[in-house]
Amino acid sequence: MLEQLLIFTRGGLILWSCKELGNALKGSPIDTLIRSCLLEERSGAASYNYDAPGASYSLKWIFHNDLGLVFVAVYQRILHLLYVEDLLAAVKREFSQVYDPSRMVYRDFDEVFKQLKIEAEARAEDLKKSNPVVVNGNRKSQVTWKGDGSEGKKNGAGGGGGGGLKNDGDGKNGIKSESDRFVVANGNSANGNNNNGSNLKSNGGNVSVNDKDNDSLNNGAFDVNRLQKKVRNKGGNGKKTDSVVSKAEPKKLVKKNRVWDEKPKETKLDFTDKVDVDRDADLDRKVDYLAKEQGESMMDKDEILSSDSEDEEEDGDDAGKNSNKPDAKKKGWFSSMFQSIAGKANLEKSDLEPALKALKDRLMTKNVAEEIAEKLCESVAASLEGKKLASFTRISSTVHTAMEEALVRILTPRRSIDILRDVHAAKEQRKPYVVVFVGVNGVGKSTNLAKVAYWLQQHNVNVMMAACDTFRSGAVEQLRTHARRLQIPIFEKGYEKDPAIVAKEAIQEASRNGSDVVLVDTAGRMQDNEPLMRALSKLIYLNNPDLVLFVGEALVGNDAVDQLSKFNQKLADLASSPTPRLIDGILLTKFDTIDDKVGAALSMVYISGAPVMFVGCGQSYTDLKKLNVKSIVKTLLK
């Protein structure tokens, strides 16, 4: 049963909804569809599934891009209604004829909808009856036996036997053995293997299949008796079969473990408990420069796009256009010019495909994951299909503008990412602001944690580091070096400790000594490593941090989708709470090494919905920037 059908504008004004479809919806499926699908450039999908307590809905939608209308149908997922798409198309066609932008109420459309729904249901029923039942890729056909089946052979199929056969008679004699079954395949009838070689006949003589016909009709059929006979012949001729035991394989030589003469003096290589204060003081004196001499962090500098680069890009575009002139002539320059002047009535999908294919290839060359590029093109096509092309406008430029708007919409954060404001709000509540850095191995979590600490330090924020990477050798020493250079405290417990407990004790210590922010460093882990992902989930659940930052490389392409989606999935599956904490933000590292391959930023934001909060662009403490959305979009489409 259809639960709801709603018509609203792209601005959010509800024009009409069916009041006679029955029960009220559980949860808010339409709001979730708008927030999670339509606004996230995922409108190219076929449907959207929404799960609520006690109900599971499927939502389908269709656009009228020329009028700016959205038609949404909601129904129970278990029903698999076949007429929903047909009904939406009919409602779109009829409602567009009565739509008036100045009109807000359409009560007279109720009767029209009732008639459209009845017609759509009738068409679906007729389609269901006309289509044959398909079983295992073959049409299932039936054979009608006219007689009573009393003369069926013992070794053949009688009137009452045969799976899938329809018997109009009494059906006295059935199939005597399991191997002698009447086979129906691809609409043809065929006899099973008959021991006495006799023909199979019905009482009325309507079906007659002999062994010769069987060979021609069932060339590829599986015959158990023939296979058994073949195996017996092989055994009688003295040929080797699969049961013959092969020669014993020679024993593999196993390398013996080397035994050392002297045992090591130290059984545990852990040097973090004992700290040589004098050695650290000497190192401090030997440091050539202090962190204060590094300068101002790039986070506080506004990035200015030079006009020279823009002119160069425009010149390059013009050169590209001029180089493509011979191709344009081949396609017919007069027709394309006339179309751009006169305008096109309504854009169709076939008109958009060439431009979208070129955009997809361009995005993939910029390191955007193929799956993400394809979904973006589908969403742009859905937003432009049926829209009227303005005069003096080319289809390629229209598609380019729509894609640019979609990219800006995706990369622009939907919530505040002002960490300094959140830190001051936590300080007023007399608790430290906790940030947890997570990610795979070798992406630069500890280094960029130090960059964030340096930036916070410049804004007079008391920072403390927590060394919760108790797995990797040298991780504590690395973080201690950063803390000594930046002259900030560090909380450490050495190696082979529970990182969740270490983080909890670090937060308690920060509350006692008055630290404003606790930056928690964690061990790098692959997204498929369940034990380490379980430990990370425990750390997040036990300490409830204010911000979970995923640190990822800007070099990755398709791996970005796999890493982020599986990180979020594992955190959700392994969480003890019914409302698990997922990734809140992204820190992109090694951004200075990718030139124009900036697609990883788009892939990560699209797959997770989390904004890019920091961008690492160098090896010094000042090399930390904000993401410039306009610059990224221009680079992606250049």
C-alpha positions in Angstrom: 0.0 0.0 0.0 1.2 3.5 -0.9 1.8 5.4 2.4 2.2 8.9 1.1 2.6 11.0 -2.0 3.9 14.5 -1.7 4.4 17.4 -4.2 6.6 20.3 -3.1 8.8 23.0 -4.6 12.6 23.0 -4.5 12.3 25.8 -2.0 10.4 23.5 0.4 6.8 24.7 -0.1 4.4 21.8 0.1 1.8 22.2 -2.7 -0.2 19.0 -2.4 -0.3 15.7 -0.4 -2.6 12.8 -0.5 -4.8 12.8 2.6 -6.6 9.5 1.9 -3.6 7.1 1.8 -4.1 6.3 5.4 -1.7 6.0 8.3 0.7 8.7 9.4 4.4 8.1 8.6 6.6 6.9 11.4 9.7 9.0 11.8 10.6 11.6 9.2 11.4 9.8 5.9 10.8 12.8 3.6 13.0 15.2 5.7 15.7 12.6 5.8 15.5 12.1 2.0 15.9 15.9 1.5 18.8 16.2 4.0 20.7 13.0 3.1 20.0 12.5 -0.5 18.6 15.5 -2.5 20.9 18.1 -0.8 23.9 15.8 -1.0 23.8 15.4 -4.8 22.6 11.8 -4.5 19.4 12.4 -6.4 20.6 10.2 -9.3 19.8 7.1 -7.2 16.8 4.9 -8.1 15.3 4.9 -4.6 16.1 5.7 -0.9 15.6 3.3 2.0 14.5 4.7 5.4 14.4 2.7 8.6 12.3 3.8 11.6 11.3 2.0 14.8 8.5 -0.3 13.7 8.7 0.6 10.0 10.9 0.4 6.9 10.1 2.7 4.0 11.2 3.0 0.4 11.1 6.4 -1.2 11.0 7.1 -4.9 11.0 10.6 -6.5 10.9 12.4 -9.8 11.7 16.0 -10.7 10.1 18.6 -12.9 13.2 20.7 -13.4 11.5 23.3 -15.6 8.9 24.1 -13.0 11.2 23.4 -10.0 8.8 20.7 -8.5 9.6 17.5 -6.7 7.2 14.5 -6.5 7.9 11.9 -3.7 6.2 8.6 -3.1 6.6 6.6 0.2 5.6 3.0 0.6 6.5 0.0 2.8 9.7 -1.6 1.6 8.4 -5.1 2.0 5.6 -4.6 -0.6 7.7 -4.0 -3.7 5.0 -2.0 -5.5 5.4 -2.1 -9.2 3.2 0.9 -10.2 5.0 3.6 -8.2 7.2 4.9 -11.0 4.3 4.9 -13.5 2.1 6.7 -11.0 4.8 9.4 -10.3 5.2 10.0 -14.0 1.4 10.3 -14.5 1.1 12.6 -11.5 3.9 14.8 -12.8 2.2 15.0 -16.2 -1.2 15.9 -14.9 0.0 18.3 -12.1 2.3 20.3 -14.4 -0.8 21.2 -16.5 -2.7 22.7 -13.6 0.4 24.2 -11.8 0.3 27.9 -11.2 3.2 29.6 -9.3 0.8 32.0 -7.6 -1.4 29.2 -6.4 -0.8 27.5 -3.1 -3.7 25.0 -2.6 -4.7 22.2 -5.0 -7.7 20.5 -3.4 -9.2 19.6 -6.7 -6.3 17.4 -7.6 -7.5 14.7 -5.1 -10.0 13.2 -7.6 -7.5 13.3 -10.4 -5.0 11.4 -8.2 -7.5 8.7 -7.3 -8.2 8.1 -11.0 -4.4 8.0 -11.8 -3.8 5.6 -9.0 -6.5 3.2 -10.2 -5.2 3.3 -13.7 -1.6 2.7 -12.6 -2.6 -0.3 -10.4 -4.6 -1.8 -13.3 -1.6 -1.4 -15.7 0.6 -3.1 -13.2 -1.8 -6.0 -12.8 -2.0 -6.4 -16.6 1.7 -6.4 -16.9 2.1 -9.0 -14.2 -0.4 -11.3 -15.9 1.1 -10.9 -19.4 4.7 -11.5 -18.3 5.6 -15.3 -18.1 7.0 -16.7 -14.9 10.8 -16.9 -15.1 12.5 -19.7 -13.2 16.4 -19.9 -13.3 16.5 -17.8 -16.4 14.1 -20.1 -18.4 10.4 -19.6 -19.0 8.4 -22.1 -17.1 6.0 -23.9 -19.4 3.3 -26.5 -18.7 2.2 -29.6 -20.7 -1.4 -30.7 -20.4 -2.1 -34.4 -20.4 -5.4 -35.2 -22.1 -5.8 -38.8 -21.0 -6.2 -40.4 -17.6 -2.6 -41.5 -17.5 -3.5 -45.2 -17.0 -1.1 -46.4 -19.8 2.1 -44.7 -18.6 5.2 -46.8 -18.6 6.7 -48.1 -15.5 10.1 -46.5 -16.3 8.6 -43.4 -17.9 6.4 -40.5 -16.7 2.8 -41.4 -16.1 -0.2 -39.2 -16.0 0.2 -38.3 -12.3 4.0 -38.0 -12.4 6.4 -35.3 -13.6 7.2 -32.2 -11.7 5.8 -29.2 -13.3 3.3 -31.1 -15.5 -0.4 -30.4 -15.5 -2.6 -33.5 -15.5 -6.2 -33.1 -16.6 -7.0 -36.8 -16.0 -7.0 -39.0 -13.0 -3.3 -39.5 -12.8 -3.2 -43.1 -11.6 0.3 -44.0 -12.5 3.1 -41.6 -11.5 6.9 -41.7 -11.9 8.2 -44.9 -10.6 11.8 -43.8 -10.0 13.5 -40.5 -9.3 15.8 -40.7 -12.3 13.0 -41.2 -14.8 11.5 -37.7 -14.5 9.9 -35.8 -17.4 12.0 -32.7 -18.1 10.5 -29.4 -19.2 13.2 -26.9 -20.4 12.8 -23.7 -22.4 9.2 -24.5 -23.3 10.2 -28.0 -24.8 9.2 -31.4 -23.5 11.7 -34.2 -23.3 11.9 -37.7 -22.0 14.2 -38.9 -19.2 16.6 -41.8 -19.8 14.4 -44.8 -20.4 16.0 -48.2 -19.5 14.0 -50.3 -22.0 14.3 -47.6 -24.8 10.6 -47.4 -25.3 8.8 -44.3 -26.4 6.8 -42.2 -24.0 3.2 -41.6 -25.2 0.1 -40.1 -23.6 -3.3 -41.7 -23.9 -4.5 -39.0 -26.3 -1.3 -39.2 -28.3 -0.6 -35.5 -27.9 2.9 -36.0 -26.6 5.4 -38.4 -28.2 9.1 -38.2 -27.5 11.6 -41.0 -28.4 15.2 -41.4 -27.6 16.3 -39.8 -30.8 14.3 -36.7 -30.1 15.7 -36.7 -26.6 19.2 -36.5 -28.0 18.4 -33.5 -30.2 16.4 -31.7 -27.5 18.5 -32.4 -24.5 22.1 -32.1 -25.8 23.2 -30.2 -22.8 21.1 -31.9 -20.1 22.8 -33.7 -17.2 22.4 -37.5 -17.4 23.4 -39.4 -14.3 23.1 -42.9 -15.9 25.4 -41.9 -18.7 28.0 -40.5 -16.3 27.9 -43.7 -14.1 28.3 -45.9 -17.2 31.3 -43.8 -18.3 32.9 -44.2 -14.9 32.4 -48.0 -15.0 34.0 -48.2 -18.4 37.0 -46.3 -17.2 37.4 -48.7 -14.3 37.1 -51.8 -16.5 39.7 -50.6 -18.9 42.2 -50.3 -16.2 42.6 -46.5 -16.6 43.4 -44.3 -13.7 40.6 -42.6 -11.9 40.4 -39.9 -9.4 40.4 -42.4 -6.6 43.9 -43.7 -7.5 46.3 -42.5 -4.9 49.2 -40.6 -6.4 52.8 -41.0 -5.4 53.7 -39.7 -2.1 55.1 -36.1 -2.2 58.6 -35.6 -0.9 58.8 -34.1 2.5 59.5 -30.4 2.6 62.6 -29.2 4.2 61.9 -27.1 7.2 64.4 -24.4 8.1 65.5 -24.8 11.7 65.4 -21.8 14.0 68.7 -20.3 14.9 69.6 -20.6 18.6 71.7 -17.7 19.9 74.5 -18.4 22.4 73.9 -15.4 24.5 70.5 -14.2 25.7 69.8 -10.5 25.6 70.1 -8.7 28.9 66.9 -6.7 28.4 63.7 -8.8 28.0 61.6 -5.8 27.4 62.6 -2.9 25.2 60.7 -0.1 26.9 62.6 3.1 27.6 59.8 5.5 28.2 59.5 5.0 32.0 62.9 6.4 32.8 63.6 9.9 31.4 67.0 11.4 31.5 66.3 15.0 32.5 69.9 16.2 31.9 69.9 14.7 28.4 66.6 16.4 27.5 68.0 19.7 28.8 71.0 19.3 26.6 68.8 18.6 23.6 66.8 21.7 24.3 69.9 23.8 24.3 71.1 22.2 21.0 67.8 23.0 19.1 68.7 25.6 16.5 65.3 27.3 16.5 62.3 27.3 18.8 58.7 26.8 17.8 58.0 30.5 18.5 60.3 31.5 15.7 58.4 29.4 13.1 56.1 32.3 12.4 52.3 32.6 12.0 50.3 29.5 11.1 48.8 29.5 7.7 45.4 28.7 9.3 45.1 32.4 10.1 46.1 33.6 6.6 43.5 34.1 3.9 44.5 32.5 0.7 44.3 34.9 -2.2 43.9 33.5 -5.7 46.2 35.4 -8.1 44.5 37.0 -11.1 47.5 35.8 -13.3 46.6 32.2 -12.7 43.0 32.9 -13.6 44.0 34.6 -16.8 46.3 31.6 -17.6 43.4 29.2 -17.0 41.1 31.3 -19.3 43.8 31.4 -22.0 44.2 27.7 -21.7 40.5 27.1 -22.0 40.4 29.3 -25.1 43.3 27.4 -26.6 41.4 24.2 -25.9 38.3 25.5 -27.5 40.3 26.6 -30.6 42.0 23.2 -30.8 38.6 21.5 -30.8 37.2 23.6 -33.6 37.8 21.0 -36.3 35.9 18.5 -34.2 33.1 21.0 -33.9 33.0 21.4 -37.6 32.7 17.7 -38.1 29.7 17.7 -35.8 28.0 20.5 -37.7 28.8 24.0 -36.5 25.8 25.6 -38.1 23.3 23.3 -36.3 25.0 23.8 -32.9 25.1 27.6 -33.4 21.5 27.7 -34.4 20.5 25.6 -31.4 22.4 27.9 -29.0 20.7 30.9 -30.5 17.2 29.6 -30.7 17.4 27.6 -27.5 16.2 24.0 -26.9 12.7 23.2 -25.8 13.6 20.7 -23.1 16.9 19.0 -22.3 16.9 15.2 -22.6 19.2 12.7 -21.1 20.7 11.9 -24.5 21.6 15.6 -24.9 23.5 15.7 -21.6 25.4 12.4 -21.9 28.4 13.7 -24.0 29.0 16.7 -21.7 28.6 14.5 -18.6 31.0 11.9 -19.9 33.6 14.5 -20.5 33.1 15.9 -17.0 33.3 12.4 -15.5 36.6 11.7 -17.2 37.9 15.1 -16.1 37.0 14.4 -12.4 38.7 11.0 -12.5 41.9 12.5 -13.9 41.8 14.7 -10.8 41.9 11.7 -8.5 38.2 11.6 -7.8 37.0 8.0 -7.1 35.1 6.5 -10.1 32.1 5.6 -8.1 31.8 9.2 -6.8 32.2 10.8 -10.2 29.5 8.6 -11.6 27.1 9.4 -8.9 27.7 13.1 -9.3 27.1 13.0 -13.0 23.8 11.0 -12.4 22.7 13.7 -9.9 23.5 16.5 -12.3 21.6 14.8 -15.1 18.6 14.3 -12.8 18.6 18.0 -12.0 18.9 19.2 -15.6 16.6 16.7 -17.4 13.5 18.3 -18.7 14.8 21.8 -18.1 14.6 24.4 -20.9 17.9 25.6 -22.3 18.1 29.4 -22.5 19.0 31.2 -25.7 22.7 31.8 -26.5 23.6 29.0 -24.0 25.4 25.8 -24.9 24.6 22.4 -23.2 28.2 22.0 -22.2 28.3 25.3 -20.3 25.0 24.5 -18.7 26.2 21.1 -17.4 29.5 22.7 -16.3 27.6 25.4 -14.3 25.4 22.7 -12.7 28.4 20.6 -11.7 30.2 23.6 -10.3 27.2 24.4 -8.1 26.9 20.8 -7.0 30.6 20.6 -6.0 30.4 23.8 -4.0 27.3 22.5 -2.2 29.1 19.3 -1.3 32.4 20.8 -0.1 30.9 23.7 1.9 30.5 22.6 5.5 26.9 22.4 6.7 27.8 23.2 10.3 30.2 25.4 12.1 33.8 24.2 12.1 35.1 27.0 14.3 37.2 25.0 16.8 38.3 28.0 18.8 34.7 28.9 19.5 34.0 25.4 20.7 37.1 25.4 22.8 36.0 28.6 24.6 32.5 27.1 25.1 34.0 24.0 26.7 36.2 26.2 28.9 33.1 28.0 30.2 31.8 24.6 31.3 35.1 23.9 33.0 36.0 20.9 31.0 38.8 20.3 28.4 38.0 20.1 24.7 39.1 16.6 23.5 40.2 15.9 19.9 41.0 12.3 18.8 43.1 11.8 15.7 42.4 8.5 13.9 43.5 7.1 10.5 45.4 4.4 8.7 49.2 3.8 9.1 51.7 6.4 7.9 49.4 9.3 7.0 51.0 11.7 9.4 48.7 11.8 12.5 51.4 12.7 15.0 53.0 15.4 12.8 49.7 17.1 12.0 48.6 16.8 15.7 51.7 18.9 16.5 50.6 21.4 13.8 47.2 21.8 15.3 48.8 22.2 18.8 51.0 25.0 17.4 48.0 26.8 15.9 46.0 26.5 19.1 49.0 27.7 21.1 49.1 30.9 19.0 45.6 31.7 20.1 46.5 31.5 23.8 45.0 28.0 24.3 46.6 25.7 26.8 47.2 22.4 25.0 48.2 19.0 26.4 49.1 16.0 24.3 48.1 12.4 25.1 50.4 9.6 23.8 47.8 6.9 23.3 49.7 5.1 20.5 51.0 2.4 22.7 51.5 0.0 19.8 54.0 1.5 17.4 57.6 1.5 18.4 58.9 5.1 18.8 55.5 6.7 18.8 55.8 8.0 22.3 59.3 9.4 21.7 58.1 11.1 18.5 55.3 12.9 20.3 57.6 13.8 23.2 59.9 15.5 20.8 57.1 17.6 19.4 55.9 18.5 22.9 59.5 19.5 23.9 59.8 21.8 20.9 56.4 23.4 21.4 57.0 23.5 25.2 53.7 22.0 26.0 52.9 19.1 28.5 52.5 15.5 27.4 50.7 12.7 29.2 52.3 9.3 28.6 52.2 5.8 30.1 54.6 4.0 27.9 53.8 1.0 25.7 51.6 -2.1 26.0 48.9 -0.1 27.8 45.2 0.1 27.1 44.9 3.3 25.0 41.3 4.0 26.2 42.5 4.0 29.8 45.5 6.2 28.9 43.2 8.7 27.2 40.8 8.8 30.2 43.6 9.4 32.6 45.0 12.2 30.3 41.6 14.0 30.3 41.5 13.7 34.1 45.0 15.2 34.3 44.0 18.0 32.0 41.1 18.9 34.2 43.4 19.1 37.2 46.1 21.2 35.7 43.7 23.5 33.8 44.5 22.5 30.2 41.9 23.8 27.6 42.5 21.2 24.9 43.6 17.5 24.9 44.9 16.2 21.6 44.8 12.4 21.7 47.2 10.6 19.3 46.2 7.0 18.4 47.9 4.1 16.6 47.5 3.8 12.9 45.2 0.9 11.9 43.8 -0.5 8.7 40.1 -0.3 8.3 39.9 -4.1 8.0 41.8 -4.8 11.3 38.9 -5.7 13.6 40.8 -6.0 16.9 42.4 -2.5 16.5 39.1 -1.0 15.3 37.4 -2.5 18.4 40.0 -0.8 20.6 39.5 2.5 18.8 35.7 2.2 19.3 36.2 1.5 23.0 38.4 4.6 23.3 35.8 6.8 21.6 32.9 5.3 23.6 34.7 5.5 27.0 36.0 9.1 26.6 33.3 10.7 24.4 35.6 13.2 22.7 34.3 16.5 21.3 35.8 15.9 17.9 36.9 12.8 16.0 39.3 13.8 13.2 40.1 11.3 10.4 43.6 11.9 9.1 43.9 10.9 5.4 46.3 11.3 2.6 45.4 13.6 -0.3 47.3 11.1 -2.6 44.6 8.4 -2.4 41.9 8.0 -5.0 39.4 5.1 -4.7 41.0 4.0 -1.4 39.6 7.1 0.2 36.0 5.8 -0.3 37.0 2.4 1.2 38.9 3.8 4.2 36.3 6.3 5.3 33.2 4.1 4.7 34.7 1.2 6.5 36.0 3.3 9.4 32.5 4.7 9.9 30.9 1.2 9.5 33.3 -0.4 12.0 32.8 2.4 14.5 29.0 2.0 14.2 29.0 -1.9 14.3 31.5 -2.2 17.2 30.0 0.7 19.3 28.4 -0.2 22.7 26.0 2.7 22.4 22.8 2.7 20.3 23.8 6.1 18.9 27.5 5.6 18.0 30.0 8.4 17.4 31.3 8.5 13.9 33.9 10.7 12.2 33.2 14.4 12.7 35.9 16.0 10.5 38.7 15.3 8.1 42.3 16.4 8.1 44.0 16.0 4.7 47.8 15.6 4.7 50.5 15.9 2.0 48.4 18.4 0.1 51.5 20.1 -1.2 52.6 16.9 -3.2 49.5 16.4 -5.4 49.6 19.3 -7.8 46.1 19.4 -9.2 45.0 15.9 -8.1 42.7 17.3 -5.4 39.9 14.7 -5.9 40.5 12.9 -2.6 39.0 15.9 -0.8 35.8 15.5 -2.8 35.7 11.7 -2.4 36.1 11.8 1.4 33.5 14.6 2.0 31.0 12.9 -0.3 31.2 9.4 1.2 31.2 10.6 4.9 29.4 13.9 4.9 32.1 15.2 7.2 33.8 18.5 6.3 37.5 19.0 5.7 38.6 21.0 8.7 42.4 21.1 8.1 44.8 20.7 5.2 48.4 19.8 5.8 50.7 21.4 3.2 54.3 21.0 4.4 56.7 19.8 7.0 56.9 22.7 9.4 54.5 23.6 12.2 53.0 26.5 10.3 52.0 24.4 7.2 48.4 23.9 8.1 45.6 25.6 6.1 41.9 25.8 5.7 40.3 24.2 2.7 39.5 26.8 0.0 36.4 25.5 -1.6 36.4 27.8 -4.6 40.0 26.9 -5.4 39.3 23.2 -5.1 36.2 23.4 -7.4 38.1 25.4 -10.0 41.0 22.9 -9.9 38.6 20.0 -10.3 36.9 21.5 -13.3 40.0 23.0 -14.9 
